Amino acid sequence: HMLGANDTGSLFAMLWWSQFPDAGAGGKCDKAFYKKWLPLRVKHNAFVLSLWACIWLLGSYGLGRPLSEGWRFVLCVSLFIRIGFALAWMFIANFNHS
């Protein structure tokens, strides 16, 4: 769970990213990929990058540190996000499957 191997984790997201949308007839690229899916992926990634940039800025200026030390807060936030989500996922999965 810490690596995101569940169906809402980061490893699964990377697998989905590489496999979606399905190839068209004859193994060709989906016709809607460049018009629909690629722009949506770029917008989503830009949004996520901006959120991590805000966390970086909070970890540097918000804590009175130089900009170059924001990575410490990013790693801390990332670690606790993963721990919290893994714990929550284990409890939800145990209730749902018991």
C-alpha positions in Angstrom: 0.0 0.0 0.0 2.8 2.4 0.7 3.9 2.2 -3.0 0.3 2.6 -4.2 -0.3 -0.9 -5.5 -4.0 -0.8 -4.6 -6.6 0.2 -7.2 -6.4 3.9 -6.3 -2.6 4.1 -5.7 0.2 5.6 -7.7 1.5 2.3 -9.2 -2.0 1.5 -10.5 -2.3 5.1 -11.8 0.9 4.6 -13.8 -0.3 1.4 -15.2 -3.6 3.0 -16.2 -1.8 6.0 -17.7 0.2 3.7 -20.0 -2.8 1.6 -21.0 -5.6 4.1 -21.5 -7.3 4.7 -23.8 -7.3 1.3 -25.5 -5.7 1.1 -28.9 -8.1 1.3 -31.9 -8.6 -1.2 -34.6 -5.3 -2.7 -35.8 -3.4 -1.5 -32.8 -3.5 2.2 -33.9 -3.7 5.1 -31.5 -7.2 6.0 -30.3 -8.6 8.8 -32.6 -9.6 10.9 -29.6 -6.3 10.7 -27.8 -4.6 13.9 -29.1 -7.9 15.9 -29.2 -9.4 14.8 -25.9 -7.2 12.7 -23.6 -3.8 14.4 -24.0 -5.1 17.9 -23.3 -7.0 16.6 -20.2 -3.8 14.9 -19.0 -1.8 18.0 -19.5 -4.3 20.1 -17.6 -4.5 17.6 -14.7 -0.7 17.3 -14.4 -0.4 21.1 -14.5 -2.9 21.3 -11.6 -1.1 18.6 -9.6 2.2 20.3 -10.2 0.8 23.6 -9.0 -0.5 22.0 -5.8 3.0 20.5 -5.1 4.5 23.9 -5.8 2.2 25.4 -3.2 3.4 22.8 -0.7 7.0 23.6 -1.6 6.4 27.3 -1.0 4.6 26.6 2.3 7.6 24.5 3.3 10.1 27.2 2.5 8.6 30.7 3.0 5.8 29.5 5.3 8.3 28.0 7.7 10.8 30.8 7.3 13.3 28.8 5.3 15.0 29.6 2.0 13.3 28.4 -1.2 15.9 25.7 -1.7 14.7 23.9 1.4 11.1 23.4 0.4 11.8 19.8 -0.6 11.9 18.8 3.0 8.3 19.7 3.6 7.3 18.1 0.3 8.8 14.8 1.4 7.2 15.0 4.8 3.8 15.7 3.3 4.2 13.0 0.7 5.2 10.5 3.4 2.3 11.2 5.6 -0.2 11.3 2.7 1.0 7.8 1.8 0.8 6.5 5.4 -2.6 8.0 6.0 -4.0 6.7 2.7 -2.5 3.2 3.2 -4.0 3.0 6.7 -7.4 4.2 5.6 -7.4 1.8 2.6 -6.5 -1.1 4.8 -9.4 -0.3 7.2 -11.9 0.2 4.3 -10.8 -3.0 2.6 -11.1 -5.0 5.8 -14.6 -3.7 6.5 -15.7 -4.2 2.9 -14.3 -7.7 2.5 -15.1 -9.1 6.0 
